[in-house]
Amino acid sequence: MPEQDTKKTISFSRQVPEGDGRERDVCLNCGFVNYENPKIVVGSVAFWGDRILMCRRAIDPRRGHWTLPAGYLELQETPEAGAVREAQEEAGARIEIDALLAIYTIPRISQVQLIYRAHLGDDRIAPGPESLEVGLFTFDRIPWDDLAFPSARWALHHFAQSRALHGFPPFTNPPGETGNLEVGGL
């Protein structure tokens, strides 16, 4: 007698599951609902004295533009650990988190961004595989016209506002800003 194949084929269809109000991918064989949820990005405005760490992107989107060290949170990783990892990966930087600086929402690309205020353990930095170059910039020398994303601009300004504060609530998107490229970028 031939062995029975106990593996079921997964075949998805777009439909509204019972008790839900949105279309989802639902397996036609077993009813599994494949929920798609926003991605969480973690990063930091890391400083050394009066200078801020910036990375020039070696990858798309916005290759060649400057931004803060940031990236997607990994599974089983705390947001703080993710921000520390991203600074290490993108800039060879050792950082220590001071506070949660901001929580930004970018609905167009389904992102929630957690940006931390951090200080560098030392001024040794070097570009990682995702950075063409890295640098430490005073606020007036930041390449403002060449920033990759609006949220980097927001975070830099929020950092400037909070620099002398020891306790503050996290900042959020500036009024009317959603991160759309047409209104100032990603």
Secondary structure, 3 states (H helix, E strand, C coil): CCCCCCCCCCCEEEECCCCCCCCEEEECCCCCEECCCCEEEEEEEEEECCEEEEEEECCCCCCCCEECCEEECCCCCCHHHHHHHHHHHHHCCCEEEEEEEEEEEEHHHCEEEEEEEEEECCCCCCCCCCEEEEEEEEHHHCCHHHECCHHHHHHHHHHHHHCCCCCCCCECCCCCCCCCHHHCCC
